[in-house]
Amino acid sequence: MKNILKLIISIVLLLYSENMQSQTTLQVVTKVMENTFPYKNGTEVNIEGEKAEIKVETWNRTEVKVLVELISKHADKKTAQADLDQMVYSTEQAGMNLYFRNYVSTLKGAKKPSSDLKAIYTITLPADCPVYLKNNYGLTQVSNLSRSLKVNSQFSRITMENVSGLVGIDTRFGDIEGSNVDGNVTINSRRSDITLHDIKGTWNINSQYGVMKFFTNPSPDLLTMNISAEKSDVYFFDPKPNYYGYTLTAHYGNITVPNDLKFNYLQNTSELKKAIFSSKIGKSNISIKISFGDIVIRNP
């Protein structure tokens, strides 16, 4: 028994030693670029990232500033440098549009990079500047925009804070988190979870294979929410759920609501449940249609 214990301890120490050695010998090569462009009303910023962390923030200057860090990590410094050279970054100005893009070059005969490659964008612009953003295998953070935001992403987490105006998001395998978002919002998501706090405006959400959680407070500014979901669950948390009117439909799913909300069940079978509630307090309307999932409405 003692010999077996010693063997286990030896293996653990060996693995730990190898792990620590690989961490201490990791080589990092970085390339930093910075550009500033004048901003005029009508300017649109377009960002296309690959393996990128993209942060969009605002300031009071009439300028668009982009700071990009290209990073390559490998145990061998020469390999890290060679792989970094395959990460291409470009800027272009066409009329009123600004384009920022990075990608991994796939020239014929070039070896696939073995390094851990990443691009980090920090883009600062006026709050009313429209932004179109595409990102794959990364992270997207947007704050304080007030006019227009469009996001198309895969395998990238999206976070929004204090964003208003026209918002459109298409995502696959990328969770969405947001707080204080107000406007005309459209979300199409697949295999993505959605968590939103303190939202207002008009919302249209189409979701497949995800969990949606909404943490709201009664507000006359939350005008409409239409949710269509498949193989997803929807949770709606509000301290005054009777402030809203509801139209809930669940195909092969369940509907759970507070006991004091007297819903009228138009249909209530194992195959189809349909319930409505008319608020005598607020004018906001919540419509949820779901297949193979559950709808839960309750106090936080």
Secondary structure, 3 states (H helix, E strand, C coil): CHHHHHHHHHHHHHHHHHHHHHHHCCEEEEEEEEEEEECCCCCEEEEEEECEEEEEEECCCCEEEEEEEEEEEECCHHHHHHHHCCEEEEEEEECCEEEEEEEECCCCCCCCCCCEEEEEEEEEECCCCCEEEEEECCEEEEECCCCEEEEEEECCEEEEEEEEEEEEEEEECCCEEEEEEEEEEEEEEECCCEEEECCEEEEEEEEECCEEEEECCCCCCEEEEEEEEECCEEEEECCCHHHEEEEEEEECCCEECCCCCCCEEEEECCCEEEEEECCCCCCEEEEEEEECCCEEEECC
